[in-house]
Amino acid sequence: MTPDRFPDSRDAPNRTSASAAVLAGALCLSISAILVKLANVDAGTTAVLRCAIAVLVLVPLALHERARRGPLSSAGIGWAVAAGVALGSDYAAWTASIYHVGAGISTVLVNVQVVVLPALAFLVDREKVTARFVMALPLMLIGISLVGGLWDAGAHGAITGTVLGVIAGIGYAAYLFITRRASQRVPGLTIQPLTWATTAAALTAAAIATLSGGIRLSGISAHSWVLLVALAVIGQVVAWLFIHHGSVRLPPTTTAAMLLLQPVLALALSAAILGEHPTPLQLLGAVLVLVSVAAANGIIRRTGARSQATGA
């Protein structure tokens, strides 16, 4: 049986529930940038509190998993901490980018991880780079330059936000790369690795925050605290548990295609809720980034091949 074929009809309910879980995770992640902007707390403090609050929620769940399935090995803890350092760097850069280019555009930019991840696999593990990856890379770079306002005088201050968004995407890709390696060595556990990674991410974000003025807890309103708690629970705990639960039961290309809904939803939500409207060239750049990410991951080619096979 190939990864994209499930001949047994009894698998259909499992595929449906798995797909629903991934879509729910994508929706949670798309809401994250909106919550950051609405909370209106400085980027460094937001990145730290997002992880620190999530740890408080994850610890009881991790203890429950430990009691049922046993403890995470020391090697597993090491891998999770390494992944968390990358995740903390991602959050610190991505949260700052939201205040420069907006919630929607920053979420598009962080999804360059789908292209960065194969590059890491090539550089570290010498995995083969596909032709579609090489062909999609120039298109993605053009899209990023458009998003960054290099060709648009109306996109003031977007270059800094674009650089931060790309750095966040690199950190995100490193997190996924390390997590993938870890899951191959310590399979069967989900919540404990996420708890260790989130703890390491909080500490990493706190260290980075010291370079930009430190963590500012005073002056945070009750309304902002509610939004930060929602960000931690929805954008960190619920999102990743949903995505992990669903992705292990689906082909990688299916998961990647569904996760591309995240930046699309973020763009729509940021326009509807925050009134953020990218310039025409920025919007064109966002589309090019999404298309290149889909092409690099084989989603466009695979979808076209299925349409031909079904006579669509």
N, C-alpha and C positions, 0 to 999 in steps of 0.2 A: 504493500500500500504506500503510495507516494504521500508526502506531507500535506498536499492540498486535496486529497481525495479521501472520502469517508464512506465506503460502500455500504456499511452496515447502517440501515435506517434507524436502528436503536440509538445511534450516536447523535441523531438530530436534536433531541431535547438538551443533551449536554452542550452541543454547539450553540444552541440558542441561548442558554443561560450564560455560557462563557462569553458570547458576543455582547450580551446585555451588560455583563460585568465590565468589559473593556470600554464600552460606550459610556457607562456610568462613570468610570474612572476618567475618561477624556473630558466629560462634562465638568467633573470636579476640578480638574486641572485648569480648564478654560476659565472657571470662575475665580481662580486664585488671584490673577492679576487685577481683576475688578475689586476684590476685597482689599488688596494692598493699597490701591489708589483711594478707596473709600475710607480706609482707616486713617490715612494721612499722617502716618508716623514715619520718621526718617528711615531711610533704607537699611542702614546697619542694624538698628534696633528691631525693625520688622523681621529681617532675616534671622536674627538670633531667637526672637520670641516665637517665630513660626516653628522652629525646631524644638525649643525648650518646652513649650506647651505640649507639643506632640509627644514628647518623651513621657510626660506625665500620664498621657492616655495609653501609650504603648506598653509601659512597664507592667501593669496588671495583666494585659493580654499576653505579654512575653512570658510572665511567670506561669500563666495557665498552660501555654504551649510547652514550657519546660517540664511541667508536672506530667503532661500527657505523652510527650515524645522524647523527653530527655534534653540535657543541656547542649548548647552549641559548643563545639570544640574550640580550643584555643586558636587553632588555625582559622576556623570560621570567624572568630571574633576579630582576628587580625585583618582578614579580608574585608569584613564589614566596616571596620574603622577606616581602612584605606579608602573604601568607597565613600564613606561619610565625609572625609576630607575633601574629596572631589565635589560632593553634593553641597557642602557648605560654601565652597568657592563659587559654585553655580548660583546658589541662592543670593549670595552677597552681590554678585555682578548683575544678576537678572533683576533683583528688586530695585537696584539703582537705575537700571536701564528703563524701567517702567516710568520713572519720573522725567526721563529725557525724551522718550519717543512714544510713550503711551502704552496702555495695557495690551492692546491688540497687536501692534507692531512688535513689541518686545516678545510676545508669545510666539509670533512667527519666527523671529530671529533665533530663539532658543532651539527651535526644531531643526536647525542646521546639524544637530547632533546625529541625525539619520545619515548624513554624509560623512561627518567626522568619525563616527563609530567604525565604519569599514576601513578608514584610513589608519586608525589606531590598530585595528586587527592586522592590517598589512605591515605596519612598522614594527609591531611587537611580536606577533605570532606568524608573520609571513603568510597570512591568508591571501588567497588570490583576489586581486581587484578586478571587478567585472568591467567590460567595455562600457556598459550603461553608466557606471559610476564616473568614469573618465569623461564621458560625453556630457553628463549632467553638471559637472563641476563648474565649467565656464558660465553656464546659465545661472547657476546659483550665485556666483560671484557678481554677475551683472545685477541680479535681483537685489543683493545686499547693498551694492553701491547706490541703487535707486532708493532703497529704503533709507539709507544713510544720508540722503539729500545731496549727494555729490553733484547731481545734475539739476538740482531744484533749489533755486534761491529762496523759495518759500518755506523750506524745511529747516528752520533755524535750530541750531543746537542738536541736530539729529545725529551728527557724526559720533559724538561721545556716546550717545545711547546705543548706536549701532555697534560700536566697538565693544561696549559692555555686554550687549546681547549676544554677540559672537563668542566672547569669552565665556559667557554663561553656557552657551551651547557646547563649547569644548569641555567645560566642567561636567555638564550633563552627560556627554558621551563617555567621558572617563568613568563616571559613576556607573553607567550601564555596562561598560566594558569590564570593570572590576567585578560588578555584581554577577555578570554572566560567568566569569571565571570561578567565582566563589560558589555559585549554585551547582557547578559541575563537581566541586570537591566536597561540598557539605549539603547534599540534596535532602529534601524532606522537611526543612524548617523554613519558615517565612517570617514570623513576627520577631523572633529573637535577632536575626540579622538586621532587620529594619530598625529595631530599637537601638542596637549598637551604632548603626550607620547614622541614625538621626541624632544620637548623642554626640558623635564625632562631628557631625555637620554643625550642631549648635556651638561647639567649642571653636571650630574653624571660623564660623561666621563672627563669633565674638572677637577672635584674634584679628580678623580683617577689620572689624568695626573700630578697633583702637586706632587704626591708621586714618580713620575719617571722622574722628571726633568722639569715639566711644559710644557706649550704650546709654540712651537717655530714657529712663523710666519715668522721671518726674514730668508732670504735665500731660500724661496720656489720659484722655477722657474715658469715662465709662463706656461710651459708645464705641470708641476705638478699641478698647479691651475686648468688647463683644465681637467685633469684626476680626481681631487678631486670633481669638479663640476659634472662631469659625474658619479662618484661614488654616490654622494648625490642624484642626480636626478634618475639615473637608479636603484641603489641598495637600495634606501630607499623609494623614493616617488612612482616611477612607479611600482617597484616590489610588494610592499605591497598593493597598490591600485588594481593591477591586481589580486593578490592572494585573497584578500578579496572579490572582485567582483565575482570571479569564485567559490570560496570555499563555499559560502552560497547557491549555486545552485547545489552542488554536494554532494554525500555521503562522509562522512569523510574518509573512506578507499580509495576512488577514489582519493581524494585530496592528501592523504598521499603517495599513490603510485606514483603520478605524481611528487611530491616534492622530491622523492628519485632520480629523474633525476638530481637534483641540484648538489650533490657531484660527481656524475658520470661525468657530463659535466665539473665540475671544475677540476677534475683529467685530463680529456682529454685536456682541454684548457691550463692548466698549463704546460703540457708536450709539447704541440704544440707551445705555445707562449713564455713561460718562460724557456723552456728547463729543467723543473723540472722532474726528474725521480726517484721515490721512490725505495728503495732497494726491492728486491723480498719479503722479510719478511714483510716490511711495506705495500707493495701492497696486500699481503695476508691478513694482518690485516685490511686494508681498506675494502676488500671484506667481511671479517667476520663481521665487524661493520655494513655494509650495509645489509647483510643477516639477522643479528640479529634484526636490526631495522625493517626490513620488516616483519620478523616472529612475533616480539612483537606486531606489529600493525595489525596482521591478514591478511597481504597482500598475503603472500605466500599460506596460507591455503585457502583463498577465491579464489585466482586465480586457484589453483588446482581443487577446487570444481566446478568452472565454466567450466573448461576444460572437466571434466568428464561429466557434465550435457549436454554439447554440442557435446560430442562424440569425442573431439579433442584428 
